[in-house]
Structures are given as structure tokens and as C-alpha cells.
């Protein structure tokens, strides 16, 4: 990331060197030396600190490394008032401001961050509204939006870079402790827990490791997980941990954190990726209820499905019209040494059956065509093809082994067909199939958090090269998720009130529509609303208990504030 300012180019020598690449001259700084055993001598360790200006070779554009190696360099922190647009988009700002005040996030962030709390909140608002997390584009956002900084200061990206380095892990820990300390720990809640992974730029980021990527890009990743209060619809806390650690092994550490935050009267809603006998026993030991999709005990579940097949699918009392499924609950042990009864909720869906049957037919057809093409060749069939097919070899096990024919495993295929349309959820506490499905489906809220995080907050890749700004961005992102989640739940509640789905009631669409509410600077230097609030904007604002009058009042307050700034 190159800053939008220039500094004097350091003279060559004393560790400074230049390197032209594709017509651009880059400046490198030697920050150490290391011994190369192959060469038999020490070699310099150099890092790029900027690039030479095209129109003035005496100056250069610095990058983040320049701030690391030259921390005492004096760089402009604020951009001039002339860098503010004569047309400011205020609609989304008004909504975000109300949510910040509702949760008292401004007071909490001010207590932790201090004088730069406004910049922290501006960066959180920026990733929500602009759907971007690249710090170098923040000044573009600040150019045409109201700000939370004192006197609405527009900071340069050099200030943002240094600010991200100043935020510590202790700051995020203190925020999460305070945030969770304010929750009602006596209330019985269900916590939905899920994780994802994100790519990192190369650099000195300890979290970035090669691990279990979900999109198979073969790049370094770190894992990021969120615990979400399903009852109160709030993100509670987050975890960022190395990319090589899998979901199953991380769960117990999360459960210990939940207990430390005071959530002892809680149940956990988990995806199938967290299923393991040690995790189940750990939750039992700590008195936690759980609701989990099945993985790892396929034979047991298949047996229960086949035993109960035909007993509930067409029964009206077993039907759940809202989800278009039928369900039944049976008791059984989860594993051979299980001391407790578990509740297996078995569900059937006609739609799911048709979809899974079509997929199974396609899979069997493709596998058969592939295996037929290998006949007469010296090949060993991979185990993934032997579930439904039995390969017959000529001279099996010998060097001249040849695939002679493939035989369908008709019983295995028939068994798979019989299981199409069925799925199972296991709970530790007795409840009906409808209650279990409703609780598990509430994970949709936390899944939408991740979708919003990666698709709308610009967080598919963390554009940082060092640990401090990486953790700072994750912290800012979590606060942004708290705000964005409130926007989502308010819009969802509004649609339920209207009993009508409107395409402008999604978070991205609503924010874009709100950004059309503008104040413009007129000849007298005063900012005024450009036009009346539209019917669509009124509908969106009503989701947050706002109306045209409150927006007009806020516009007047902003106008007075901006008038003082420009004097």
C-alpha cells in the first residue's frame, strides 16, 4: 500500500538502494544481514520502503514499511478542508450513528482507543458503506461522507497506517471483555458458532499459514470465527487463529472462552464440522447443551433413518410447513461408550430427495463413464470410486495388472437412493423435531454475518503485511459486524411487519439508497438537504425508528458543525 503523500527520497548509501522494475524505480532499505550456508557468506535482507515519484526523483511515495523502519518521520496527518466534497452523503451515516449510540459503542471505543476513537468508528463505517477494507481508499470515502472524528478531520492514509499499528491486542481483548460483561448471563441462550478462513498477503503475519482452505486457492490463510447470540441476535466475541488449526480442535478453546465470558447457562448450535467424540464429552463435562448436524457417525444415523423410514413422512402432525419438511425424534446413544441418551431428530423433504437423487444419478453416471474409459489400462482405481463400483482386474496385484471391467454395487446404490431426502440433527436436551430444526436454522443469522463479512466488508483478503495492523483490522471489522448485524436485523424485522419482501430491504441495497440522501454546500457556504426524502428512503428509515424530520434535524446539526470547521 503506497501512501497518497510524498517524502524526500533517502540518499543512496547507509542501507538505501534503488531497483528499477518495469519502468518504476523502487527504494529498498537494508534492515539486516543473514548468513547463507550455500554461499558461505552473509547476504543483505532488504525490504521495499517506497517508489520514486515520476515527476520528481528527489521525492518518493512511501509504503507501510517506511513507517516501520522510519517511525520518527514527520508525515502530514490531516488533509486540507478543500479535500471535502460540496456534496455529502448522510443517510447511511445517520443510521450508523444511531446504532453506535444505541450500543454506546462511541463511549466504549473512546475509553479504549482515546482521542482517535472517531477515526476507529469512521473506519468501521467505511468498511460497511464502501464494502472495502483497503486503507488507501479511506480518504475517498471521507471526501464525501460525514465523519465521527473531532471537527470531522479527514486523515491521510499515512495517519491511518500509523493508527492501525498503534491498536494493540490488549485493546481488542478489553473491548470484548467489556462487551460481553454487559450481557445478561442469567438468561438461557443458544450461541451459534461458526468459522471461516481468509487469505493474507505475504509478509510477517504469524497467523498466516497454509491450512484447510474453503475455496482451494492454495494461499496462506488465517481462521476467523464468531460466537453469535441467537436469542438476542448479537455477535458476542471473535477468534483469530492460525490457518493450520482445524475447526474440531479449536472448539474446546472457544468453549472455555465462553465460560470465562460468563456464558455458563448456554447451549451451542454447531455445524457438522465440529462433531467429534472429545468435543461432545467436553460439552457434557462443562454442562453445555448442544445442537449439532451429524458428521462422523453415518452408519448409526443411516440405521436410525432406515428403521423409521415410512413411519412419519406422510403424517400431518410430523409436518413442518414453514420448512416444508417432516420430522420425528428418537432416542439413542451417540457412540458406543456414551453414558447419556441423545435425541436424534430425523427429517425428510420431498424437495431435498429430488435434488439429492438427481445429484446421485449424475455422480453414478459420471463415475461409470470415467471407469469405462479406463478399461484395458494398467491402473489402480482410487477408493472414492469404489463406493458404488467394484473394479475387476486381470492379474490383480501384479505389475501387469489391467482393469478388465467394473461392476455396479447395486445394493450400495439402492441404499444411497433410500437415504435421499433425509437429514439428522442431534441435541443433548429433549425437544421436539420442530424445536430442534428452528434452533438450528437460526444459524442463518451467523452465516449471513460471514457472508456480509467476506462479500460486503471487503474481507476476502486481509491487505496487511504485519501482525499489528492485521489484528487492528480484525478488531475494527468485528465492531463493523456488530453495527451491520443490527442494520440487518432491523431491516428483517421491518419486512416481517410489512409481511412483504422488498428488494431494497437488504443491507447493501438499503445503504446504497440511504447514500442518496445528500446535503450540498451552497453559495453562502452552508450545507443543506438537496431534496426531500423519497418514499423508499422513508420506508428504510422507519426500520430504525427514524423519519424525514429526524434526518432533516441531523442535516441541520451537520451543517452547523461543518460551518464552524470551514470558518
C-alpha positions as CSV (number, residue, x, y, z in Angstrom):
1,X,0.0,0.0,0.0
2,X,1.5,3.3,-1.1
3,X,0.5,6.4,0.8
4,X,-1.0,9.4,-1.0
5,X,1.8,11.7,0.1
6,X,5.4,12.1,-0.8
7,X,8.6,12.3,1.3
8,X,12.1,13.2,0.5
9,X,13.9,10.2,-1.1
10,X,16.7,9.0,1.2
11,X,20.1,9.2,-0.4
12,X,21.7,6.0,-1.8
13,X,24.0,4.5,0.8
14,X,23.6,3.7,4.5
15,X,21.4,0.8,3.7
16,X,19.4,2.6,0.9
17,X,19.4,1.2,-2.7
18,X,17.2,1.7,-5.8
19,X,15.9,-1.1,-8.0
20,X,14.0,-0.4,-11.3
21,X,11.2,-2.8,-12.1
22,X,9.1,-2.4,-15.3
23,X,9.9,1.3,-15.6
24,X,9.3,2.1,-11.9
25,X,12.2,2.8,-9.6
26,X,11.7,1.3,-6.1
27,X,13.5,2.2,-3.0
28,X,14.9,-0.6,-0.7
29,X,16.2,-0.4,2.8
30,X,18.7,-2.9,4.2
31,X,17.5,-3.8,7.7
32,X,19.8,-6.7,8.5
33,X,22.0,-9.4,7.2
34,X,21.9,-13.2,7.5
35,X,24.3,-16.0,6.8
36,X,23.7,-18.1,3.7
37,X,25.3,-21.5,4.2
38,X,25.2,-22.3,0.5
39,X,27.1,-19.2,-0.4
40,X,29.3,-19.3,2.6
41,X,28.8,-15.6,3.5
42,X,26.3,-13.2,4.8
43,X,23.7,-11.6,2.5
44,X,21.7,-8.4,3.0
45,X,18.0,-8.5,4.0
46,X,16.2,-5.7,2.1
47,X,12.6,-4.5,2.0
48,X,10.9,-2.0,-0.3
49,X,10.0,1.2,1.5
50,X,8.5,3.2,-1.4
51,X,8.8,4.1,-5.1
52,X,10.3,7.2,-6.8
53,X,7.9,9.9,-8.0
54,X,7.7,10.0,-11.8
55,X,7.9,13.8,-11.9
56,X,10.3,14.5,-9.1
57,X,13.1,11.9,-8.5
58,X,14.0,13.7,-5.2
59,X,10.8,12.5,-3.7
60,X,9.1,9.2,-3.3
61,X,5.7,7.6,-2.3
62,X,6.3,5.7,1.0
63,X,4.6,2.5,1.9
64,X,3.8,0.8,5.2
65,X,7.3,-0.5,5.6
66,X,8.7,3.1,5.5
67,X,6.6,3.8,8.7
68,X,8.0,0.7,10.3
69,X,11.7,1.5,9.7
70,X,11.4,5.3,10.0
71,X,8.9,5.7,12.8
72,X,10.1,9.2,13.6
73,X,9.5,10.6,10.1
74,X,7.1,13.5,10.1
75,X,4.2,12.9,7.8
76,X,1.0,15.0,7.4
77,X,-1.9,13.5,9.4
78,X,-4.7,15.7,8.2
79,X,-5.8,16.5,4.7
80,X,-7.0,20.1,4.0
81,X,-10.7,21.1,4.3
82,X,-10.6,21.6,0.5
83,X,-10.5,17.8,0.3
84,X,-14.1,17.7,1.5
85,X,-16.8,17.4,-1.2
86,X,-19.5,20.1,-1.6
87,X,-22.0,17.2,-1.6
88,X,-22.0,14.9,1.4
89,X,-24.0,11.6,1.6
90,X,-25.5,11.5,5.0
91,X,-28.3,8.8,5.1
92,X,-26.1,5.8,6.0
93,X,-24.2,7.9,8.5
94,X,-27.4,8.8,10.3
95,X,-28.4,5.2,10.7
96,X,-24.9,4.0,11.7
97,X,-24.7,6.9,14.2
98,X,-27.9,5.8,15.8
99,X,-26.8,2.2,16.2
100,X,-23.4,3.3,17.7
101,X,-25.3,5.4,20.2
102,X,-27.8,2.6,20.9
103,X,-24.9,0.2,21.9
104,X,-22.8,3.0,23.4
105,X,-20.0,2.0,21.2
106,X,-18.7,5.6,21.0
107,X,-18.2,5.6,24.8
108,X,-16.6,2.2,24.8
109,X,-14.2,2.8,21.9
110,X,-13.3,6.2,23.4
111,X,-12.4,4.6,26.7
112,X,-10.1,2.1,25.0
113,X,-8.8,4.0,22.0
114,X,-8.7,7.5,23.4
115,X,-8.5,10.6,21.2
116,X,-8.6,8.6,17.9
117,X,-11.9,6.8,18.7
118,X,-13.6,8.8,16.0
119,X,-11.2,7.5,13.4
120,X,-11.8,4.0,14.6
121,X,-15.6,4.4,14.2
122,X,-15.1,6.0,10.8
123,X,-13.0,3.0,9.6
124,X,-15.8,0.7,10.8
125,X,-18.4,2.8,9.0
126,X,-16.2,2.9,5.9
127,X,-16.0,-0.9,5.6
128,X,-19.8,-1.1,6.0
129,X,-20.7,1.6,3.5
130,X,-17.9,1.3,0.9
131,X,-17.7,-2.5,1.2
132,X,-14.0,-2.3,1.3
133,X,-11.2,-2.7,3.8
134,X,-8.3,-1.1,1.9
135,X,-7.0,1.8,4.0
136,X,-5.6,3.7,1.0
137,X,-9.2,4.3,-0.3
138,X,-10.5,5.6,3.0
139,X,-9.7,9.3,2.1
140,X,-12.1,8.8,-0.9
141,X,-14.8,7.8,1.5
142,X,-14.1,10.6,3.8
143,X,-14.2,13.1,0.9
144,X,-18.0,12.7,0.5
145,X,-19.3,11.4,3.9
146,X,-19.8,13.0,7.3
147,X,-17.2,11.7,9.9
148,X,-17.1,10.8,13.6
149,X,-13.6,12.3,14.1
150,X,-13.4,15.5,16.1
151,X,-14.1,18.5,13.8
152,X,-14.7,15.9,11.1
153,X,-10.9,15.8,10.4
154,X,-10.0,14.0,7.2
155,X,-6.9,12.0,8.0
156,X,-4.3,10.9,5.4
157,X,-3.6,7.3,4.8
158,X,-0.2,7.7,6.5
159,X,-2.1,8.6,9.7
160,X,-4.3,5.5,9.2
161,X,-1.3,3.3,8.7
162,X,0.3,4.5,11.9
163,X,-3.0,4.3,13.7
164,X,-3.5,0.7,12.8
165,X,-0.1,-0.1,14.2
166,X,-1.0,1.6,17.5
167,X,-4.0,-0.5,18.2
168,X,-2.9,-3.5,20.3
169,X,-4.3,-7.0,21.0
170,X,-5.0,-5.7,24.6
171,X,-7.4,-3.1,23.1
172,X,-9.5,-5.8,21.4
173,X,-9.4,-8.0,24.4
174,X,-10.6,-5.2,26.6
175,X,-13.4,-4.4,24.2
176,X,-14.6,-8.0,24.1
177,X,-14.4,-8.3,27.9
178,X,-16.5,-5.1,28.4
179,X,-18.9,-6.0,25.5
180,X,-19.6,-9.5,27.0
181,X,-19.6,-8.2,30.5
182,X,-22.8,-6.2,29.7
183,X,-24.8,-9.2,28.6
184,X,-27.4,-10.9,30.8
185,X,-25.6,-14.0,31.9
186,X,-28.6,-15.4,33.8
187,X,-30.6,-15.7,30.7
188,X,-30.6,-19.1,28.9
189,X,-29.2,-18.5,25.4
190,X,-28.1,-20.5,22.4
191,X,-24.8,-19.5,20.9
192,X,-24.3,-20.2,17.2
193,X,-20.6,-20.7,16.5
194,X,-19.0,-20.9,13.1
195,X,-15.7,-20.1,11.4
196,X,-14.3,-19.2,8.0
197,X,-10.8,-18.5,6.7
198,X,-9.3,-15.6,4.9
199,X,-6.3,-15.1,2.7
200,X,-3.4,-12.9,3.8
201,X,-0.8,-11.0,1.8
202,X,2.7,-12.4,2.2
203,X,4.6,-10.8,5.0
204,X,5.4,-11.1,8.7
205,X,1.9,-12.2,9.7
206,X,2.2,-15.1,12.3
207,X,-1.4,-16.1,11.8
208,X,-1.0,-16.8,8.1
209,X,-0.3,-20.4,7.4
210,X,-1.2,-23.0,4.8
211,X,-4.3,-24.8,6.1
212,X,-7.7,-26.1,5.2
213,X,-8.8,-23.5,2.7
214,X,-12.5,-23.5,1.8
215,X,-12.0,-22.1,-1.7
216,X,-8.9,-24.1,-2.5
217,X,-6.7,-21.2,-3.7
218,X,-3.5,-22.7,-2.1
219,X,-2.6,-19.4,-0.4
220,X,-1.7,-18.7,3.3
221,X,-4.8,-18.2,5.4
222,X,-5.9,-17.4,8.9
223,X,-9.0,-18.7,10.6
224,X,-11.7,-16.4,11.9
225,X,-14.7,-17.4,14.0
226,X,-17.6,-15.7,15.6
227,X,-19.9,-16.6,18.5
228,X,-23.4,-15.3,17.9
229,X,-26.2,-14.9,20.5
230,X,-29.1,-16.4,18.7
231,X,-31.7,-15.2,21.3
232,X,-30.6,-11.5,21.3
233,X,-29.2,-11.5,17.8
234,X,-25.8,-10.2,18.7
235,X,-22.2,-11.1,17.8
236,X,-20.6,-11.9,21.2
237,X,-16.9,-12.4,20.5
238,X,-14.5,-13.5,17.8
239,X,-11.3,-15.6,17.5
240,X,-8.5,-15.3,15.0
241,X,-6.1,-18.2,15.0
242,X,-3.5,-19.8,12.6
243,X,-4.7,-21.3,9.4
244,X,-3.3,-24.8,10.1
245,X,-5.7,-25.3,13.1
246,X,-8.9,-27.1,12.1
247,X,-12.4,-26.4,13.4
248,X,-12.7,-29.6,15.5
249,X,-9.6,-28.9,17.6
250,X,-10.4,-25.2,18.2
251,X,-13.9,-25.8,19.6
252,X,-12.8,-26.7,23.1
253,X,-10.8,-23.5,23.4
254,X,-13.8,-21.5,22.3
255,X,-16.0,-23.2,24.9
256,X,-13.5,-22.3,27.7
257,X,-13.6,-18.6,26.5
258,X,-17.4,-18.6,26.5
259,X,-17.3,-19.8,30.1
260,X,-14.8,-17.1,31.0
261,X,-17.1,-14.5,29.5
262,X,-19.8,-15.7,31.8
263,X,-21.9,-17.8,29.4
264,X,-22.4,-20.9,31.6
265,X,-26.2,-21.2,31.1
266,X,-25.9,-21.6,27.4
267,X,-26.3,-24.1,24.6
268,X,-24.3,-24.2,21.4
269,X,-25.5,-24.6,17.8
270,X,-22.8,-26.1,15.7
271,X,-22.2,-27.1,12.2
272,X,-21.2,-30.7,11.3
273,X,-17.5,-29.7,11.1
274,X,-17.3,-29.6,14.9
275,X,-18.6,-33.1,15.5
276,X,-16.2,-35.4,17.4
277,X,-16.5,-37.6,20.5
278,X,-13.9,-35.5,22.5
279,X,-15.9,-32.3,21.8
280,X,-19.2,-33.9,22.8
281,X,-17.7,-35.2,26.0
282,X,-16.1,-31.8,26.7
283,X,-19.5,-30.1,26.4
284,X,-21.1,-32.7,28.7
285,X,-18.4,-32.1,31.3
286,X,-19.0,-28.4,31.3
287,X,-22.8,-28.7,31.3
288,X,-23.4,-27.2,27.9
289,X,-26.3,-28.2,25.8
290,X,-25.6,-28.7,22.1
291,X,-27.5,-28.8,18.8
292,X,-25.3,-30.3,16.0
293,X,-25.7,-31.5,12.5
294,X,-24.4,-35.1,12.1
295,X,-21.0,-36.0,10.8
296,X,-18.8,-38.9,11.7
297,X,-21.5,-41.4,12.8
298,X,-23.0,-42.0,9.4
299,X,-23.7,-45.7,10.0
300,X,-25.7,-45.1,13.2
301,X,-27.8,-42.3,11.6
302,X,-28.4,-44.4,8.4
303,X,-29.6,-47.3,10.6
304,X,-32.0,-45.0,12.5
305,X,-33.3,-43.5,9.3
306,X,-34.0,-46.9,7.7
307,X,-35.6,-48.1,10.9
308,X,-38.0,-45.2,10.9
309,X,-38.5,-44.7,7.2
310,X,-42.1,-44.8,6.2
311,X,-43.4,-44.0,9.7
312,X,-43.7,-40.2,9.6
313,X,-43.1,-38.7,6.1
314,X,-46.8,-38.6,5.3
315,X,-48.2,-37.8,8.7
316,X,-49.6,-34.3,9.1
317,X,-48.6,-34.0,12.8
318,X,-45.0,-34.6,11.8
319,X,-45.1,-31.9,9.1
320,X,-43.4,-28.5,9.5
321,X,-45.0,-26.4,6.7
322,X,-42.7,-23.4,7.2
323,X,-39.6,-25.5,6.3
324,X,-41.6,-27.9,4.0
325,X,-40.2,-31.0,5.9
326,X,-41.5,-33.8,8.1
327,X,-39.7,-34.9,11.2
328,X,-39.6,-37.4,14.0
329,X,-37.5,-37.7,17.2
330,X,-35.9,-40.9,18.5
331,X,-33.6,-41.6,21.4
332,X,-30.2,-43.4,21.1
333,X,-26.6,-43.3,22.2
334,X,-24.3,-41.2,20.1
335,X,-21.3,-43.5,20.4
336,X,-20.6,-47.0,21.9
337,X,-19.4,-45.7,25.3
338,X,-21.9,-42.9,25.6
339,X,-23.5,-42.7,29.0
340,X,-26.3,-40.3,28.0
341,X,-29.3,-40.6,25.9
342,X,-29.2,-38.2,22.9
343,X,-32.1,-37.0,20.8
344,X,-31.9,-37.8,17.1
345,X,-34.2,-35.6,15.0
346,X,-34.7,-37.3,11.6
347,X,-36.2,-35.1,8.8
348,X,-37.5,-35.8,5.3
349,X,-38.0,-33.4,2.4
350,X,-39.5,-34.2,-1.0
351,X,-37.6,-31.3,-2.5
352,X,-34.3,-32.5,-0.9
353,X,-35.0,-36.0,-2.2
354,X,-35.4,-34.9,-5.8
355,X,-32.3,-32.7,-5.6
356,X,-30.1,-35.4,-3.9
357,X,-31.5,-38.2,-6.2
358,X,-30.6,-36.1,-9.3
359,X,-27.1,-35.4,-7.9
360,X,-26.6,-39.1,-7.1
361,X,-27.7,-40.2,-10.6
362,X,-25.3,-37.7,-12.2
363,X,-22.5,-38.8,-9.9
364,X,-23.0,-42.5,-10.7
365,X,-23.3,-41.8,-14.4
366,X,-20.1,-39.7,-14.5
367,X,-18.1,-42.3,-12.4
368,X,-19.3,-45.1,-14.7
369,X,-18.2,-43.3,-17.9
370,X,-14.8,-42.5,-16.4
371,X,-14.2,-46.1,-15.2
372,X,-15.3,-47.5,-18.5
373,X,-12.8,-45.3,-20.3
374,X,-10.0,-46.9,-18.1
375,X,-10.8,-50.5,-19.2
376,X,-7.8,-52.3,-20.6
377,X,-5.3,-50.0,-18.9
378,X,-2.7,-50.6,-16.2
379,X,-4.4,-48.6,-13.4
380,X,-5.4,-48.8,-9.8
381,X,-8.9,-47.3,-9.1
382,X,-9.0,-44.7,-6.4
383,X,-11.1,-45.5,-3.3
384,X,-13.5,-42.7,-4.0
385,X,-14.9,-44.7,-6.9
386,X,-15.4,-47.9,-5.0
387,X,-18.4,-46.9,-3.0
388,X,-20.7,-47.7,-5.9
389,X,-18.4,-49.8,-8.2
390,X,-16.4,-52.9,-7.9
391,X,-13.3,-52.9,-10.2
392,X,-12.3,-56.3,-11.6
393,X,-8.6,-56.6,-12.6
394,X,-6.6,-59.0,-14.8
395,X,-3.6,-60.2,-12.8
396,X,-4.7,-58.1,-9.8
397,X,-1.8,-57.0,-7.6
398,X,0.9,-57.8,-10.2
399,X,2.9,-55.4,-12.2
400,X,0.9,-56.1,-15.3
401,X,-2.4,-55.5,-13.6
402,X,-5.1,-54.4,-16.0
403,X,-8.6,-53.1,-15.4
404,X,-10.8,-55.7,-17.0
405,X,-14.3,-54.5,-16.1
406,X,-16.3,-52.6,-13.5
407,X,-19.4,-54.0,-11.7
408,X,-22.1,-51.9,-10.1
409,X,-22.6,-52.4,-6.4
410,X,-26.4,-52.4,-6.8
411,X,-27.1,-52.8,-3.0
412,X,-25.0,-49.8,-2.2
413,X,-26.6,-47.7,-4.9
414,X,-30.1,-48.8,-3.7
415,X,-29.1,-47.9,-0.1
416,X,-28.0,-44.4,-1.1
417,X,-31.2,-43.9,-3.0
418,X,-33.3,-44.9,0.0
419,X,-31.4,-42.2,2.1
420,X,-32.0,-39.4,-0.3
421,X,-34.1,-36.6,1.2
422,X,-33.2,-37.4,4.8
423,X,-31.0,-35.5,7.3
424,X,-30.5,-35.6,11.0
425,X,-29.8,-33.1,13.9
426,X,-28.7,-34.3,17.3
427,X,-29.5,-32.5,20.5
428,X,-28.3,-33.1,24.1
429,X,-31.6,-31.8,25.6
430,X,-35.0,-33.3,24.9
431,X,-37.1,-31.2,22.5
432,X,-39.4,-31.7,19.5
433,X,-38.1,-32.1,16.0
434,X,-39.7,-28.8,15.1
435,X,-37.9,-27.0,18.0
436,X,-34.5,-28.5,17.1
437,X,-34.9,-27.5,13.4
438,X,-36.0,-24.0,14.3
439,X,-32.9,-23.6,16.6
440,X,-30.5,-25.0,14.0
441,X,-32.0,-22.8,11.3
442,X,-31.3,-19.8,13.4
443,X,-27.7,-20.3,12.4
444,X,-28.7,-18.5,9.2
445,X,-28.1,-15.2,11.1
446,X,-24.4,-16.1,11.9
447,X,-23.9,-17.4,8.4
448,X,-25.2,-14.1,7.0
449,X,-22.6,-12.4,9.2
450,X,-19.9,-14.3,7.4
451,X,-21.4,-13.6,4.1
452,X,-21.5,-9.9,5.0
453,X,-18.0,-10.1,6.3
454,X,-16.5,-11.6,3.2
455,X,-18.7,-10.2,0.5
456,X,-19.7,-6.8,1.8
457,X,-16.9,-5.7,4.2
458,X,-14.1,-6.4,1.7
459,X,-12.6,-9.1,3.9
460,X,-11.9,-11.9,1.4
461,X,-8.3,-10.9,1.7
462,X,-6.6,-9.1,4.6
463,X,-4.5,-6.5,2.8
464,X,-1.8,-6.1,5.5
465,X,1.8,-7.3,5.8
466,X,2.4,-7.3,9.6
467,X,0.8,-8.5,12.7
468,X,-0.3,-5.2,14.4
469,X,-2.4,-3.8,11.5
470,X,-3.8,-7.3,10.9
471,X,-5.2,-7.6,14.4
472,X,-6.3,-4.0,14.3
473,X,-8.3,-4.6,11.2
474,X,-9.9,-7.7,12.6
475,X,-10.9,-5.7,15.7
476,X,-12.4,-2.9,13.6
477,X,-14.1,-5.5,11.4
478,X,-15.8,-7.0,14.5
479,X,-17.2,-3.7,15.6
480,X,-18.4,-3.1,12.0
481,X,-20.1,-6.5,12.1
482,X,-21.9,-5.5,15.3
483,X,-23.3,-2.4,13.5
484,X,-24.0,-4.2,10.3
485,X,-25.8,-7.0,12.1
486,X,-28.1,-4.5,13.7
487,X,-28.9,-3.0,10.3
488,X,-29.7,-6.5,9.0
489,X,-32.0,-7.4,11.9
490,X,-33.8,-4.1,11.8
491,X,-34.5,-4.4,8.1
492,X,-35.6,-8.1,8.6
493,X,-38.0,-7.1,11.3
494,X,-39.4,-4.3,9.2
495,X,-40.1,-6.8,6.3
496,X,-41.8,-9.1,8.7
497,X,-44.0,-6.3,9.9
498,X,-44.9,-5.4,6.3
499,X,-45.3,-9.2,5.5
500,X,-43.8,-8.4,2.2
501,X,-40.3,-8.9,0.8
502,X,-38.9,-5.8,-0.8
503,X,-35.6,-5.8,-2.8
504,X,-34.4,-2.5,-1.3
505,X,-34.6,-4.0,2.3
506,X,-31.3,-5.9,2.0
507,X,-28.4,-4.3,3.7
508,X,-26.4,-3.4,0.6
509,X,-29.4,-2.1,-1.2
510,X,-30.6,-0.1,1.8
511,X,-27.2,1.5,2.3
512,X,-27.0,2.5,-1.4
513,X,-30.4,4.0,-1.2
514,X,-29.6,5.9,2.0
515,X,-26.4,7.2,0.5
516,X,-28.7,9.1,-2.0
517,X,-29.7,11.4,0.9
518,X,-27.3,14.3,0.4
519,X,-26.5,17.7,1.8
520,X,-24.9,20.2,-0.6
521,X,-22.8,23.3,0.0
522,X,-24.4,26.4,-1.5
523,X,-23.0,29.8,-2.3
524,X,-23.3,31.0,1.3
525,X,-21.1,28.1,2.3
526,X,-23.9,26.4,4.2
527,X,-24.7,22.7,3.7
528,X,-28.5,22.0,3.1
529,X,-30.6,19.0,2.2
530,X,-30.6,18.7,-1.6
531,X,-34.1,17.3,-1.8
532,X,-37.0,15.8,0.1
533,X,-36.7,12.2,1.4
534,X,-38.3,9.7,-1.0
535,X,-40.9,7.1,-0.1
536,X,-38.4,4.3,-0.4
537,X,-36.0,6.1,1.9
538,X,-38.8,6.7,4.4
539,X,-39.6,3.0,4.4
540,X,-36.0,2.1,5.1
541,X,-35.6,4.8,7.8
542,X,-38.7,3.5,9.6
543,X,-36.9,0.2,10.2
544,X,-34.6,2.2,12.5
545,X,-37.4,4.3,14.1
546,X,-36.2,7.3,12.0
547,X,-38.2,9.6,9.8
548,X,-37.8,12.6,7.5
549,X,-37.9,15.0,10.4
550,X,-35.0,13.3,12.3
551,X,-32.9,13.3,9.1
552,X,-33.6,17.0,8.5
553,X,-32.6,17.7,12.1
554,X,-29.4,15.7,11.7
555,X,-28.7,17.5,8.4
556,X,-29.0,20.9,10.3
557,X,-26.7,19.7,13.0
558,X,-24.1,18.6,10.4
559,X,-24.5,21.9,8.6
560,X,-23.7,23.9,11.8
561,X,-20.7,21.6,12.5
562,X,-19.3,22.0,9.0
563,X,-19.9,25.7,9.1
564,X,-17.7,26.0,12.2
565,X,-15.0,23.9,10.6
566,X,-14.8,26.0,7.4
567,X,-14.7,29.3,9.3
